[in-house]
Amino acid sequence: MLSEKTDQLTSWLKEGLPDLARFTPPAKVIDKRTASPWMEPDLETILQGEGIDTLLITGDETDAWVMGAVDRGSRLIVGRFVVCSSVDPTYDAMMVLDHSRFGTRIEPAPVAEILDAWPG
């Protein structure tokens, strides 16, 4: 069942986000069952196994990603205007917190800049 959902997501990524489709594979898709991806043991296993220390954060409920990534010591690149929270005031507060408190670990970047810098 999990593999079927992952296949559906991968298909959606390729169809819905053509600019990112060329990265899947080799990019890996991890299906998460809770708001925080850090509750999925596969995530940490993959990150450690691949020696990944930088994460690109996009999507919804990014506040659930950020603190766990900071806790593990990751460098974070947060795509501007491609992240959100469940309510606007929470998003605004997280952006202020992220950049004032964790500015040495969290870097905002426009999507065009991210795609231009992406290898390959």
C-alpha positions, 0 to 999 in steps of 0.5 A: 500500500505504501509503495502504491501511494509513493508511486502515485505521488511520484506520478503526480510530481512528474505530471504536476511539476514538470520543472522538478520531474527530471529530479525524480529519480534520482530524488527519493520520495518519502511518504509521511504519515504525520505533520512532522517528517522526522517521525518517519525513520526512513527519512533520517536513515536516508539522510545519514546514508547519503551524507545529506546535510542540506535540505530544500524545504517547500510545501505546506506545514513547513513549520513542522519541518524546520525545527526538526531539521534545525535540531539535527543540524541541517542547513535549510534552504526555504523556497520563498512563496512555496511554503505555508502553514495552516493559518497565515499568522502562524506562517508569518510568525515562523518566517520571523522566527526562522530568519531572526533566530535561526538565520545562520541555518535557514536561508530563504531563496526564490524558486527561480534561484533554486532551479538555476543553482540545481546541478544537472 
